[in-house]
Amino acid sequence: EAYSLWLKGRCLGVRYTPEAIAGARQCFEEAIARDPRFPLPYVALAELLFEAAHFLLLPAAELRRAKQALLTALALNDRLGEAYALLGTLDCILDYDWVSAERAFERAFELIPGSSAVLAQHAWYFLMPKLRIVEAVEQIRHAVALDPLSPFLHSYLTLALVVAREYDSAAEEGRAAVELAPAFWWPRWMLSTALVFQGRGDEAVAQGRLAAEICGAPAVEAGR
C-alpha cells in the first residue's frame, strides 16, 4: 500500500497547485507511516517540498525538512541518484556549500549516468550560480535532447536561455513547455518571464494571468 500511495502522490504533486501539494504531501507522509523503511516516499516528499518552496507555495523553512527527508532516504538506500542530485541542489541554495554539492552531484552522475533530471539540476543550481552560463545552457539542451517530452526540462531551458540573453530561443522553449503541459500553471509562468525579456509585454501579462488562474495561489498572483 505504501507503494500505491507513493505513486498516487507523484501523480498529484506535479501540478503544484496548493491543493495538489497538500494531497501529494498527505500521500507521501501516509506511505512513510505505513512503511518507514521504503525510501522512495522520502525522496518524493523532499522533491515536493523543494519545488513548492521554490515556487513560494510553501515557506522556505520546508527546505530543511526536505533535506532531512533526503538524508533519511539515503540512510535506507545509498544508491538513489535522484536523492543525491536534490541533496546537491539543497547544498547549493541552503548552505552555499559548493564542495558538498559537487560531491553529491558527482555521486548522482555515477549512479544514474545520463539522467536528464540530474543534468538539468546540476546545470541550473550548480553551474548557473557560478556564472558558467554557456556550459549550463549546453547541459540543459542535452537534457532536453534526452527527454524531449518533459515540460520541466523545457522550462529549465527557458529560464537558462533568459539568463544567457537568448530571449527568442527562451520564448520558443517556453511555448514548447506550455504545449506539453497546457493544464499546468508553471510552464506559463516560465513563458511569461521569457516574453517580458523578449519585449512582448501584453502576451507576457496574458500568460501570467492564465498561470495565476490555474494555480490560484497568492504568490503566483503577485508574480503576474
LUMMARMI-420908 format. One record per residue: x, y, z of N, C-alpha, C, O in turn; residue number from 0. Coordinates in nm, 3 decimals, decimal comma. Layout:
N
SITE     n.c1     n.c2     n.c3    ca.c1    ca.c2    ca.c3     c.c1     c.c2     c.c3     o.c1     o.c2     o.c3  pos
SITE        X        Y        Z        X        Y        Z        X        Y        Z        X        Y        Z  NUM
...
end
This chain:
224
SITE     n.c1     n.c2     n.c3    ca.c1    ca.c2    ca.c3     c.c1     c.c2     c.c3     o.c1     o.c2     o.c3  pos
SITE    0,082   -0,121    0,000    0,000    0,000    0,000    0,085    0,126    0,000    0,046    0,228   -0,056    0
SITE    0,202    0,119    0,064    0,291    0,236    0,064    0,334    0,271   -0,079    0,347    0,388   -0,114    1
SITE    0,356    0,166   -0,159    0,396    0,189   -0,299    0,285    0,261   -0,376    0,313    0,353   -0,453    2
SITE    0,160    0,219   -0,355    0,047    0,283   -0,423    0,032    0,428   -0,380    0,003    0,515   -0,462    3
SITE    0,051    0,455   -0,252    0,042    0,592   -0,203    0,153    0,679   -0,262    0,131    0,795   -0,296    4
SITE    0,271    0,621   -0,275    0,383    0,694   -0,337    0,350    0,730   -0,481    0,370    0,844   -0,523    5
SITE    0,298    0,633   -0,557    0,261    0,658   -0,696    0,151    0,764   -0,706    0,157    0,853   -0,790    6
SITE    0,052    0,753   -0,620   -0,058    0,850   -0,622   -0,007    0,990   -0,592   -0,048    1,087   -0,656    7
SITE    0,083    1,001   -0,495    0,138    1,131   -0,460    0,216    1,192   -0,575    0,208    1,313   -0,598    8
SITE    0,291    1,111   -0,645    0,368    1,162   -0,758    0,275    1,214   -0,868    0,303    1,316   -0,931    9
SITE    0,166    1,144   -0,891    0,070    1,189   -0,993    0,002    1,320   -0,952   -0,021    1,408   -1,035   10
SITE   -0,030    1,332   -0,825   -0,097    1,452   -0,777   -0,006    1,574   -0,777   -0,045    1,682   -0,819   11
SITE    0,116    1,554   -0,731    0,202    1,667   -0,699    0,251    1,748   -0,816    0,283    1,865   -0,801   12
SITE    0,257    1,687   -0,932    0,322    1,752   -1,046    0,251    1,880   -1,090    0,311    1,962   -1,161   13
SITE    0,128    1,898   -1,051    0,056    2,020   -1,089    0,102    2,141   -1,007    0,095    2,255   -1,054   14
SITE    0,148    2,117   -0,887    0,199    2,223   -0,799    0,098    2,336   -0,777    0,134    2,453   -0,777   15
SITE   -0,027    2,298   -0,759   -0,124    2,392   -0,705   -0,129    2,367   -0,554   -0,083    2,262   -0,508   16
SITE   -0,183    2,460   -0,475   -0,191    2,436   -0,331   -0,262    2,305   -0,296   -0,220    2,232   -0,207   17
SITE   -0,371    2,276   -0,367   -0,446    2,153   -0,340   -0,364    2,030   -0,377   -0,363    1,931   -0,303   18
SITE   -0,296    2,035   -0,489   -0,215    1,921   -0,533   -0,099    1,897   -0,437   -0,067    1,782   -0,406   19
SITE   -0,037    2,003   -0,391    0,074    1,990   -0,297    0,027    1,926   -0,167    0,092    1,835   -0,114   20
SITE   -0,086    1,973   -0,116   -0,139    1,918    0,009   -0,175    1,770   -0,008   -0,146    1,688    0,080   21
SITE   -0,238    1,735   -0,121   -0,277    1,597   -0,145   -0,157    1,506   -0,160   -0,155    1,396   -0,105   22
SITE   -0,058    1,551   -0,235    0,062    1,470   -0,255    0,138    1,452   -0,124    0,187    1,344   -0,093   23
SITE    0,148    1,560   -0,048    0,219    1,552    0,080    0,153    1,450    0,172    0,221    1,371    0,237   24
SITE    0,021    1,452    0,176   -0,051    1,355    0,259   -0,020    1,212    0,214    0,001    1,124    0,297   25
SITE   -0,017    1,190    0,083    0,013    1,057    0,031    0,152    1,011    0,073    0,169    0,899    0,120   26
SITE    0,250    1,098    0,057    0,387    1,060    0,090    0,403    1,035    0,240    0,470    0,940    0,281   27
SITE    0,341    1,119    0,321    0,353    1,102    0,466    0,281    0,976    0,512    0,327    0,908    0,604   28
SITE    0,168    0,943    0,449    0,099    0,818    0,482    0,182    0,698    0,438    0,189    0,597    0,509   29
SITE    0,246    0,709    0,322    0,331    0,599    0,276    0,446    0,575    0,373    0,480    0,461    0,404   30
SITE    0,506    0,684    0,421    0,616    0,673    0,517    0,566    0,610    0,647    0,635    0,527    0,706   31
SITE    0,447    0,649    0,692    0,392    0,593    0,816    0,364    0,443    0,803    0,382    0,368    0,898   32
SITE    0,322    0,401    0,684    0,289    0,260    0,663    0,414    0,175    0,646    0,417    0,059    0,687   33
SITE    0,518    0,233    0,586    0,642    0,157    0,566    0,761    0,252    0,581    0,811    0,303    0,481   34
SITE    0,807    0,275    0,702    0,914    0,372    0,726    1,047    0,335    0,662    1,137    0,419    0,655   35
SITE    1,061    0,211    0,616    1,188    0,169    0,555    1,183    0,170    0,402    1,278    0,126    0,337   36
SITE    1,075    0,219    0,345    1,062    0,235    0,200    1,115    0,374    0,166    1,053    0,473    0,203   37
SITE    1,228    0,385    0,096    1,294    0,516    0,082    1,230    0,611   -0,018    1,246    0,732   -0,005   38
SITE    1,159    0,560   -0,118    1,114    0,647   -0,226    1,015    0,756   -0,182    1,022    0,867   -0,235   39
SITE    0,924    0,729   -0,089    0,839    0,840   -0,045    0,915    0,954    0,022    0,873    1,069    0,014   40
SITE    1,025    0,923    0,088    1,107    1,030    0,147    1,164    1,120    0,037    1,164    1,242    0,049   41
SITE    1,213    1,057   -0,070    1,268    1,134   -0,182    1,158    1,217   -0,249    1,179    1,334   -0,279   42
SITE    1,043    1,156   -0,270    0,932    1,227   -0,334    0,884    1,343   -0,247    0,852    1,450   -0,298   43
SITE    0,878    1,321   -0,116    0,839    1,430   -0,026    0,940    1,544   -0,033    0,902    1,661   -0,037   44
SITE    1,067    1,509   -0,035    1,171    1,613   -0,046    1,158    1,691   -0,176    1,169    1,814   -0,175   45
SITE    1,134    1,622   -0,287    1,118    1,690   -0,415    0,997    1,783   -0,412    1,003    1,896   -0,461   46
SITE    0,888    1,735   -0,354    0,766    1,816   -0,345    0,789    1,942   -0,262    0,754    2,052   -0,304   47
SITE    0,849    1,925   -0,144    0,873    2,039   -0,056    0,968    2,139   -0,121    0,950    2,260   -0,110   48
SITE    1,070    2,086   -0,189    1,165    2,174   -0,255    1,099    2,257   -0,364    1,112    2,379   -0,366   49
SITE    1,028    2,192   -0,454    0,967    2,264   -0,566    0,859    2,361   -0,515    0,849    2,473   -0,565   50
SITE    0,780    2,318   -0,417    0,674    2,405   -0,366    0,734    2,529   -0,298    0,683    2,639   -0,315   51
SITE    0,840    2,510   -0,221    0,906    2,625   -0,158    0,973    2,712   -0,263    0,974    2,834   -0,251   52
SITE    1,028    2,649   -0,366    1,094    2,721   -0,474    0,993    2,809   -0,547    1,027    2,920   -0,590   53
SITE    0,870    2,761   -0,562    0,763    2,838   -0,626    0,693    2,933   -0,528    0,595    2,998   -0,564   54
SITE    0,742    2,939   -0,404    0,685    3,025   -0,298    0,546    2,979   -0,256    0,466    3,059   -0,207   55
SITE    0,517    2,851   -0,276    0,388    2,796   -0,236    0,393    2,732   -0,098    0,289    2,697   -0,042   56
SITE    0,513    2,717   -0,043    0,534    2,673    0,094    0,644    2,760    0,154    0,723    2,818    0,080   57
SITE    0,650    2,770    0,285    0,756    2,850    0,348    0,894    2,794    0,318    0,911    2,673    0,300   58
SITE    0,992    2,882    0,312    1,130    2,840    0,284    1,183    2,744    0,389    1,274    2,665    0,362   59
SITE    1,126    2,749    0,509    1,170    2,658    0,616    1,149    2,512    0,579    1,215    2,424    0,634   60
SITE    1,058    2,485    0,487    1,033    2,347    0,444    1,154    2,287    0,372    1,164    2,165    0,358   61
SITE    1,245    2,372    0,325    1,364    2,320    0,258    1,449    2,237    0,353    1,510    2,139    0,313   62
SITE    1,454    2,277    0,479    1,530    2,199    0,578    1,465    2,062    0,599    1,535    1,962    0,615   63
SITE    1,333    2,060    0,600    1,266    1,931    0,613    1,292    1,844    0,490    1,309    1,723    0,502   64
SITE    1,297    1,906    0,374    1,328    1,833    0,251    1,466    1,767    0,262    1,483    1,651    0,227   65
SITE    1,562    1,843    0,312    1,698    1,787    0,324    1,700    1,671    0,423    1,768    1,571    0,400   66
SITE    1,627    1,685    0,533    1,624    1,577    0,629    1,561    1,451    0,570    1,605    1,340    0,598   67
SITE    1,456    1,470    0,489    1,392    1,355    0,425    1,489    1,285    0,330    1,492    1,162    0,322   68
SITE    1,569    1,363    0,258    1,669    1,303    0,170    1,772    1,224    0,247    1,809    1,113    0,207   69
SITE    1,819    1,278    0,357    1,919    1,209    0,438    1,863    1,078    0,494    1,934    0,978    0,504   70
SITE    1,735    1,079    0,529    1,670    0,956    0,576    1,664    0,853    0,464    1,694    0,736    0,485   71
SITE    1,625    0,899    0,345    1,617    0,807    0,230    1,753    0,746    0,200    1,763    0,625    0,175   72
SITE    1,857    0,828    0,202    1,991    0,778    0,170    2,046    0,687    0,279    2,129    0,601    0,251   73
SITE    2,001    0,706    0,401    2,039    0,614    0,508    1,977    0,476    0,486    2,034    0,374    0,525   74
SITE    1,859    0,475    0,422    1,793    0,349    0,391    1,848    0,284    0,264    1,855    0,161    0,254   75
SITE    1,887    0,368    0,168    1,940    0,318    0,041    2,033    0,424   -0,016    1,988    0,530   -0,061   76
SITE    2,162    0,396   -0,014    2,260    0,498   -0,056    2,291    0,493   -0,205    2,394    0,544   -0,249   77
SITE    2,201    0,432   -0,282    2,221    0,424   -0,427    2,109    0,495   -0,503    2,078    0,458   -0,617   78
SITE    2,050    0,594   -0,442    1,941    0,670   -0,505    1,998    0,796   -0,569    2,021    0,896   -0,501   79
SITE    2,022    0,790   -0,698    2,084    0,902   -0,767    2,004    1,029   -0,760    2,060    1,137   -0,744   80
SITE    1,871    1,018   -0,773    1,787    1,138   -0,768    1,798    1,207   -0,632    1,795    1,330   -0,624   81
SITE    1,813    1,127   -0,527    1,827    1,185   -0,393    1,958    1,263   -0,381    1,961    1,371   -0,322   82
SITE    2,064    1,208   -0,437    2,193    1,280   -0,433    2,186    1,409   -0,514    2,244    1,510   -0,474   83
SITE    2,116    1,407   -0,627    2,105    1,529   -0,709    2,032    1,639   -0,633    2,074    1,755   -0,634   84
SITE    1,922    1,603   -0,567    1,849    1,704   -0,491    1,927    1,747   -0,368    1,921    1,864   -0,327   85
SITE    2,001    1,655   -0,308    2,087    1,692   -0,195    2,190    1,795   -0,240    2,217    1,892   -0,169   86
SITE    2,249    1,773   -0,357    2,344    1,870   -0,411    2,280    2,005   -0,435    2,339    2,109   -0,408   87
SITE    2,157    2,002   -0,486    2,083    2,126   -0,509    2,062    2,202   -0,377    2,084    2,323   -0,370   88
SITE    2,021    2,130   -0,274    1,996    2,194   -0,145    2,125    2,242   -0,080    2,127    2,344   -0,012   89
SITE    2,234    2,169   -0,102    2,364    2,217   -0,053    2,397    2,352   -0,115    2,457    2,438   -0,051   90
SITE    2,358    2,369   -0,242    2,385    2,496   -0,312    2,300    2,608   -0,255    2,352    2,713   -0,217   91
SITE    2,169    2,587   -0,251    2,080    2,700   -0,223    2,058    2,726   -0,074    2,023    2,837   -0,035   92
SITE    2,078    2,623    0,010    2,060    2,642    0,153    2,189    2,685    0,222    2,189    2,778    0,303   93
SITE    2,297    2,617    0,189    2,421    2,634    0,266    2,536    2,694    0,185    2,641    2,724    0,240   94
SITE    2,515    2,713    0,055    2,623    2,762   -0,032    2,750    2,677   -0,014    2,862    2,727   -0,018   95
SITE    2,727    2,549    0,006    2,836    2,455    0,028    2,868    2,388   -0,105    2,818    2,279   -0,135   96
SITE    2,951    2,453   -0,183    2,977    2,407   -0,319    3,057    2,278   -0,322    3,043    2,198   -0,414   97
SITE    3,140    2,256   -0,222    3,220    2,133   -0,217    3,128    2,013   -0,195    3,137    1,913   -0,266   98
SITE    3,040    2,023   -0,096    2,946    1,913   -0,071    2,851    1,895   -0,188    2,816    1,782   -0,224   99
SITE    2,809    2,006   -0,248    2,719    1,998   -0,363    2,785    1,924   -0,478    2,724    1,837   -0,541  100
SITE    2,909    1,959   -0,506    2,978    1,893   -0,617    2,993    1,744   -0,589    2,979    1,662   -0,680  101
SITE    3,022    1,709   -0,466    3,036    1,569   -0,428    2,904    1,495   -0,447    2,902    1,383   -0,497  102
SITE    2,795    1,558   -0,408    2,663    1,495   -0,422    2,626    1,477   -0,569    2,576    1,371   -0,607  103
SITE    2,651    1,578   -0,651    2,619    1,567   -0,794    2,707    1,461   -0,861    2,659    1,386   -0,946  104
SITE    2,833    1,454   -0,823    2,921    1,351   -0,880    2,866    1,212   -0,849    2,868    1,123   -0,935  105
SITE    2,818    1,193   -0,726    2,760    1,064   -0,689    2,634    1,037   -0,770    2,611    0,924   -0,813  106
SITE    2,552    1,139   -0,791    2,431    1,122   -0,871    2,464    1,080   -1,014    2,402    0,988   -1,068  107
SITE    2,562    1,146   -1,074    2,602    1,110   -1,211    2,660    0,969   -1,216    2,643    0,898   -1,315  108
SITE    2,728    0,930   -1,110    2,785    0,796   -1,104    2,675    0,690   -1,100    2,686    0,586   -1,164  109
SITE    2,571    0,718   -1,022    2,464    0,619   -1,004    2,367    0,614   -1,121    2,322    0,506   -1,159  110
SITE    2,335    0,730   -1,180    2,242    0,733   -1,293    2,302    0,818   -1,405    2,255    0,929   -1,431  111
SITE    2,406    0,767   -1,470    2,471    0,844   -1,577    2,373    0,873   -1,690    2,295    0,787   -1,730  112
SITE    2,380    0,995   -1,740    2,292    1,032   -1,850    2,153    1,069   -1,807    2,065    1,084   -1,892  113
SITE    2,128    1,084   -1,678    1,995    1,124   -1,632    1,966    1,268   -1,672    2,042    1,358   -1,640  114
SITE    1,855    1,289   -1,743    1,820    1,423   -1,787    1,788    1,513   -1,667    1,823    1,631   -1,667  115
SITE    1,722    1,457   -1,565    1,687    1,537   -1,448    1,811    1,584   -1,373    1,819    1,699   -1,330  116
SITE    1,907    1,495   -1,358    2,031    1,532   -1,287    2,108    1,636   -1,367    2,163    1,730   -1,310  117
SITE    2,114    1,619   -1,498    2,182    1,718   -1,582    2,120    1,857   -1,565    2,192    1,956   -1,552  118
SITE    1,988    1,863   -1,564    1,921    1,993   -1,554    1,942    2,056   -1,417    1,969    2,175   -1,407  119
SITE    1,929    1,975   -1,312    1,950    2,029   -1,177    2,093    2,078   -1,159    2,116    2,186   -1,104  120
SITE    2,187    2,001   -1,205    2,328    2,039   -1,193    2,355    2,168   -1,268    2,427    2,255   -1,220  121
SITE    2,297    2,179   -1,386    2,319    2,300   -1,467    2,259    2,423   -1,401    2,326    2,526   -1,391  122
SITE    2,135    2,413   -1,354    2,065    2,531   -1,304    2,111    2,572   -1,164    2,128    2,690   -1,136  123
SITE    2,132    2,475   -1,078    2,160    2,507   -0,938    2,309    2,506   -0,903    2,348    2,561   -0,800  124
SITE    2,391    2,445   -0,987    2,534    2,442   -0,958    2,614    2,527   -1,056    2,694    2,611   -1,015  125
SITE    2,592    2,506   -1,186    2,670    2,580   -1,286    2,626    2,725   -1,297    2,711    2,815   -1,302  126
SITE    2,496    2,750   -1,300    2,447    2,887   -1,318    2,495    2,982   -1,208    2,542    3,091   -1,239  127
SITE    2,485    2,945   -1,080    2,532    3,037   -0,977    2,681    3,067   -0,986    2,728    3,169   -0,935  128
SITE    2,755    2,978   -1,049    2,898    3,000   -1,068    2,927    3,078   -1,197    3,043    3,095   -1,237  129
SITE    2,820    3,124   -1,262    2,827    3,200   -1,387    2,889    3,121   -1,501    2,949    3,178   -1,592  130
SITE    2,875    2,991   -1,496    2,918    2,905   -1,607    2,798    2,888   -1,700    2,746    2,778   -1,719  131
SITE    2,756    3,000   -1,756    2,627    3,007   -1,824    2,626    2,926   -1,953    2,531    2,851   -1,978  132
SITE    2,728    2,940   -2,034    2,732    2,867   -2,161    2,729    2,717   -2,135    2,658    2,643   -2,202  133
SITE    2,807    2,674   -2,038    2,812    2,531   -2,003    2,676    2,484   -1,950    2,631    2,374   -1,982  134
SITE    2,612    2,568   -1,870    2,481    2,531   -1,815    2,377    2,516   -1,925    2,302    2,419   -1,927  135
SITE    2,373    2,611   -2,017    2,276    2,604   -2,127    2,301    2,479   -2,211    2,207    2,409   -2,249  136
SITE    2,426    2,453   -2,241    2,459    2,334   -2,320    2,414    2,207   -2,249    2,363    2,114   -2,312  137
SITE    2,432    2,203   -2,118    2,395    2,083   -2,042    2,244    2,064   -2,038    2,195    1,952   -2,048  138
SITE    2,170    2,174   -2,024    2,024    2,161   -2,023    1,973    2,126   -2,163    1,876    2,050   -2,176  139
SITE    2,035    2,179   -2,265    1,997    2,138   -2,402    2,016    1,987   -2,418    1,933    1,919   -2,480  140
SITE    2,124    1,935   -2,364    2,148    1,790   -2,371    2,039    1,715   -2,295    1,993    1,611   -2,341  141
SITE    1,998    1,768   -2,179    1,891    1,704   -2,103    1,762    1,701   -2,183    1,693    1,599   -2,185  142
SITE    1,729    1,811   -2,249    1,608    1,816   -2,332    1,616    1,716   -2,447    1,517    1,652   -2,482  143
SITE    1,734    1,704   -2,506    1,751    1,607   -2,615    1,728    1,464   -2,566    1,678    1,380   -2,641  144
SITE    1,764    1,437   -2,441    1,743    1,304   -2,385    1,597    1,277   -2,354    1,550    1,163   -2,363  145
SITE    1,524    1,383   -2,316    1,383    1,366   -2,279    1,303    1,484   -2,335    1,264    1,575   -2,260  146
SITE    1,278    1,484   -2,466    1,215    1,600   -2,530    1,069    1,621   -2,494    1,012    1,724   -2,531  147
SITE    1,007    1,528   -2,425    0,866    1,542   -2,389    0,846    1,589   -2,245    0,735    1,584   -2,194  148
SITE    0,953    1,633   -2,181    0,943    1,678   -2,043    0,919    1,829   -2,037    1,006    1,907   -2,076  149
SITE    0,802    1,872   -1,988    0,780    2,017   -1,975    0,873    2,080   -1,872    0,909    2,197   -1,885  150
SITE    0,913    2,003   -1,771    1,007    2,055   -1,672    1,139    2,094   -1,738    1,193    2,201   -1,711  151
SITE    1,190    2,008   -1,824    1,320    2,035   -1,886    1,311    2,154   -1,981    1,402    2,236   -1,985  152
SITE    1,204    2,164   -2,057    1,187    2,280   -2,145    1,175    2,408   -2,062    1,220    2,514   -2,104  153
SITE    1,115    2,398   -1,944    1,104    2,515   -1,857    1,239    2,556   -1,801    1,271    2,674   -1,796  154
SITE    1,318    2,457   -1,759    1,455    2,486   -1,715    1,531    2,557   -1,827    1,601    2,656   -1,803  155
SITE    1,517    2,506   -1,948    1,590    2,564   -2,060    1,539    2,705   -2,090    1,618    2,792   -2,128  156
SITE    1,410    2,727   -2,074    1,355    2,862   -2,093    1,427    2,963   -2,004    1,473    3,067   -2,051  157
SITE    1,437    2,933   -1,876    1,500    3,025   -1,782    1,650    3,037   -1,807    1,707    3,145   -1,794  158
SITE    1,714    2,925   -1,842    1,857    2,930   -1,870    1,886    3,021   -1,990    1,984    3,096   -1,989  159
SITE    1,802    3,015   -2,091    1,822    3,099   -2,209    1,792    3,246   -2,180    1,851    3,334   -2,241  160
SITE    1,700    3,271   -2,086    1,679    3,409   -2,042    1,806    3,463   -1,978    1,849    3,574   -2,008  161
SITE    1,867    3,383   -1,891    1,992    3,424   -1,827    2,101    3,448   -1,932    2,181    3,540   -1,920  162
SITE    2,101    3,363   -2,036    2,200    3,376   -2,143    2,166    3,487   -2,242    2,240    3,511   -2,337  163
SITE    2,054    3,556   -2,219    2,007    3,666   -2,304    1,971    3,621   -2,445    1,981    3,698   -2,541  164
SITE    1,930    3,495   -2,457    1,881    3,443   -2,585    1,728    3,440   -2,576    1,668    3,334   -2,563  165
SITE    1,668    3,558   -2,583    1,528    3,572   -2,548    1,433    3,506   -2,648    1,331    3,450   -2,608  166
SITE    1,465    3,512   -2,776    1,378    3,447   -2,875    1,377    3,296   -2,854    1,271    3,233   -2,858  167
SITE    1,494    3,239   -2,832    1,502    3,094   -2,808    1,434    3,058   -2,677    1,372    2,952   -2,666  168
SITE    1,446    3,146   -2,576    1,381    3,121   -2,448    1,229    3,113   -2,466    1,165    3,024   -2,411  169
SITE    1,173    3,207   -2,541    1,028    3,206   -2,563    0,986    3,081   -2,640    0,880    3,024   -2,612  170
SITE    1,067    3,039   -2,734    1,037    2,917   -2,809    1,031    2,796   -2,718    0,941    2,713   -2,730  171
SITE    1,127    2,786   -2,626    1,127    2,674   -2,532    1,009    2,684   -2,436    0,948    2,583   -2,400  172
SITE    0,977    2,806   -2,395    0,860    2,824   -2,308    0,732    2,778   -2,374    0,648    2,716   -2,310  173
SITE    0,718    2,809   -2,502    0,598    2,765   -2,575    0,595    2,612   -2,585    0,489    2,551   -2,575  174
SITE    0,710    2,552   -2,603    0,716    2,405   -2,609    0,672    2,344   -2,476    0,601    2,244   -2,474  175
SITE    0,714    2,406   -2,365    0,673    2,356   -2,234    0,522    2,367   -2,216    0,458    2,274   -2,167  176
SITE    0,465    2,481   -2,255    0,320    2,501   -2,244    0,245    2,401   -2,331    0,143    2,347   -2,289  177
SITE    0,295    2,377   -2,449    0,230    2,283   -2,540    0,228    2,142   -2,480    0,132    2,068   -2,499  178
SITE    0,335    2,107   -2,409    0,344    1,973   -2,349    0,257    1,960   -2,224    0,211    1,851   -2,191  179
SITE    0,233    2,072   -2,155    0,154    2,066   -2,031    0,062    2,186   -2,022    0,080    2,271   -1,934  180
SITE   -0,036    2,197   -2,109   -0,121    2,317   -2,113   -0,207    2,336   -1,989   -0,253    2,447   -1,962  181
SITE   -0,231    2,230   -1,913   -0,315    2,240   -1,794   -0,238    2,279   -1,670   -0,297    2,300   -1,564  182
SITE   -0,106    2,289   -1,680   -0,023    2,324   -1,565    0,009    2,473   -1,568    0,022    2,532   -1,675  183
SITE    0,023    2,533   -1,450    0,046    2,678   -1,445    0,193    2,714   -1,464    0,223    2,819   -1,522  184
SITE    0,284    2,630   -1,416    0,424    2,673   -1,410    0,492    2,687   -1,546    0,580    2,771   -1,557  185
SITE    0,457    2,611   -1,651    0,519    2,641   -1,781    0,478    2,779   -1,834    0,557    2,848   -1,899  186
SITE    0,354    2,819   -1,805    0,308    2,951   -1,850    0,381    3,062   -1,773    0,409    3,168   -1,829  187
SITE    0,410    3,038   -1,649    0,485    3,134   -1,567    0,625    3,153   -1,626    0,673    3,266   -1,638  188
SITE    0,689    3,042   -1,662    0,823    3,049   -1,722    0,816    3,121   -1,857    0,900    3,206   -1,888  189
SITE    0,715    3,086   -1,937    0,700    3,150   -2,067    0,679    3,300   -2,050    0,735    3,379   -2,126  190
SITE    0,599    3,340   -1,953    0,573    3,483   -1,935    0,703    3,558   -1,903    0,721    3,672   -1,944  191
SITE    0,793    3,493   -1,829    0,923    3,555   -1,799    1,001    3,580   -1,927    1,056    3,688   -1,947  192
SITE    1,005    3,479   -2,014    1,076    3,495   -2,141    1,014    3,603   -2,227    1,084    3,681   -2,291  193
SITE    0,881    3,609   -2,227    0,812    3,708   -2,310    0,840    3,851   -2,262    0,850    3,943   -2,343  194
SITE    0,853    3,870   -2,132    0,887    4,002   -2,080    1,019    4,049   -2,138    1,031    4,162   -2,186  195
SITE    1,119    3,961   -2,134    1,251    3,998   -2,184    1,253    4,008   -2,336    1,338    4,076   -2,394  196
SITE    1,160    3,940   -2,401    1,150    3,948   -2,546    1,082    4,077   -2,590    1,084    4,113   -2,708  197
SITE    1,023    4,148   -2,494    0,954    4,272   -2,525    0,810    4,254   -2,566    0,749    4,345   -2,623  198
SITE    0,752    4,137   -2,536    0,612    4,109   -2,572    0,528    4,119   -2,444    0,478    4,019   -2,392  199
SITE    0,513    4,242   -2,396    0,451    4,265   -2,267    0,308    4,217   -2,256    0,272    4,155   -2,157  200
SITE    0,227    4,244   -2,356    0,086    4,205   -2,350    0,071    4,054   -2,341   -0,009    4,002   -2,263  201
SITE    0,149    3,985   -2,422    0,142    3,839   -2,421    0,195    3,784   -2,289    0,143    3,685   -2,237  202
SITE    0,298    3,848   -2,235    0,352    3,806   -2,106    0,247    3,818   -1,996    0,231    3,728   -1,913  203
SITE    0,176    3,930   -1,996    0,071    3,950   -1,896   -0,039    3,846   -1,912   -0,091    3,793   -1,813  204
SITE   -0,076    3,816   -2,036   -0,181    3,717   -2,061   -0,141    3,580   -2,008   -0,221    3,511   -1,944  205
SITE   -0,017    3,540   -2,034    0,030    3,411   -1,985    0,039    3,410   -1,833    0,006    3,310   -1,768  206
SITE    0,083    3,522   -1,776    0,091    3,531   -1,631   -0,047    3,520   -1,566   -0,062    3,456   -1,462  207
SITE   -0,146    3,582   -1,627   -0,282    3,574   -1,573   -0,336    3,431   -1,581   -0,400    3,383   -1,488  208
SITE   -0,308    3,365   -1,692   -0,351    3,226   -1,705   -0,285    3,139   -1,598   -0,349    3,054   -1,538  209
SITE   -0,156    3,161   -1,577   -0,084    3,085   -1,474   -0,147    3,107   -1,337   -0,168    3,013   -1,261  210
SITE   -0,178    3,234   -1,306   -0,237    3,267   -1,177   -0,375    3,204   -1,162   -0,410    3,155   -1,054  211
SITE   -0,453    3,204   -1,268   -0,587    3,146   -1,262   -0,580    2,995   -1,240   -0,659    2,939   -1,164  212
SITE   -0,486    2,929   -1,308   -0,474    2,784   -1,294   -0,425    2,747   -1,154   -0,476    2,653   -1,093  213
SITE   -0,327    2,822   -1,104   -0,268    2,790   -0,974   -0,356    2,838   -0,859   -0,384    2,763   -0,765  214
SITE   -0,399    2,964   -0,867   -0,485    3,017   -0,762   -0,415    3,043   -0,631   -0,480    3,046   -0,527  215
SITE   -0,281    3,062   -0,634   -0,205    3,088   -0,512   -0,163    3,233   -0,506   -0,135    3,294   -0,609  216
SITE   -0,158    3,292   -0,386   -0,119    3,433   -0,374    0,016    3,466   -0,433    0,033    3,573   -0,492  217
SITE    0,114    3,375   -0,418    0,248    3,404   -0,469    0,248    3,417   -0,620    0,316    3,503   -0,676  218
SITE    0,172    3,331   -0,687    0,164    3,337   -0,833    0,083    3,459   -0,876    0,116    3,524   -0,975  219
SITE   -0,022    3,490   -0,801   -0,099    3,611   -0,830   -0,008    3,734   -0,823   -0,016    3,822   -0,909  220
SITE    0,078    3,740   -0,720    0,168    3,853   -0,705    0,269    3,860   -0,817    0,314    3,969   -0,854  221
SITE    0,304    3,743   -0,872    0,404    3,738   -0,977    0,352    3,778   -1,113    0,429    3,786   -1,209  222
SITE    0,221    3,804   -1,124    0,167    3,844   -1,254    0,225    3,976   -1,298    0,191    4,025   -1,406  223
end
